[in-house]
Amino acid sequence: MNYTYLHRLYAKRAELEAKLELYLARNCFGEEELDDGTDSDLRNSISEISEEIAELERSPGS
């Protein structure tokens, strides 16, 4: 298993989750009232990375 790549995926997922939290917090406080699809894009990216992580963790040799 490529642990360096897996570690990078974990870090990228955490970064995207932090961005999503910030985006949602801004919406809660009315700083940005835009429905520009950012939250959907972030959620999709997080989901894709999570799926890739799951595949790597299930792969033989892990």
Order of alpha helices (4+ residues) and beta strands (2+ residues): alpha-alpha
